[in-house]
Amino acid sequence: MSATILDGKALAARLEAELAERAAHLTRVLGRPPALAVVLAGDNPASIAYVRGKERAAKRCGIAARLLKLEQAAPPPQLLEQLAALNADPLVDGILVQLPLPPQHETAQVIETIDPLKDVDGFHPCNVGRLVQGRPRFLPCTPQGIRRLLHEYQIPTAGRHVVILGRSEIVGKPLASMLLDRGAHGDATVTVCHSRTQDLHAITRQADILVAAIGQPRFVRAEMVRRGATVIDVGINRTDQGLVGDVDYDNVCHVAGAITPVPGGVGPLTVTMLLVNTVRAARGGPEAE
Ligand code: GUN
């Protein structure tokens, strides 16, 4: 039997339609559309493609996206000054700095320069701290998209064992915090695995929900998955055979109970959640809701 396909693309389209209504309402209230500044430093082809996708999605929802490009060799102070100007600009609601940055930049310093109230990625230490304390401001986009997808397909997390492969600041760590939290879509037992984890297969086979976020093409094979488990593939790997996820989809889909495709699974929701956060920032911040 094949798994239920968790269709992130279709969900993203529905959420975009709702967002467009909220953005139109805000545009009437504010006298301008909600505005997102996207900073793209350098010429990483994947980053250029992601940023284009974000701009297009913003446009579909009636959110103004302002793209600021910096040369690959731009000195760090130039980026920091750019961010200070965006922080001070009352016409900018949300700021996103596309990662990874060229090597001359100190990523932690750059993120700390963003006003936490405009940090729609949820990467600023203040926002990460709040998330870990269970009082989040902006939820990081990919984990938020995963949680929304689980909710949509009525896949419960309470009391379930969620195994996350990958301890990144963008996905693994914040997702673990969110799923550990008390309340709806939380209350999970969470295990985070990484490159030094021993006996990985024994752990992944215990997962009710297995999340792969390690950036290794088709790493998760069928024998690593318990029959009926939900498998969430965060990987977007560019290979000779095109885009492939971190999961060996063709084989795992016969074992899993539900699975996200790549593309069309988690990816579209990450972009949608960025826009959700931008609209929330434009409303005067998440606390205003
Ligand atoms: N690079 C890969 N994923 C992300 C993300 O979610 N936000 C930003 N800013 N950069 C990224």
Boltz pocket constraint, residues with backbone or C-beta under 6 A from the ligand:
constraints:
  - pocket:
      binder: B
      contacts: [[A, 96], [A, 97], [A, 98], [A, 99], [A, 100], [A, 121], [A, 141], [A, 142], [A, 170], [A, 270]]
      max_distance: 6.0
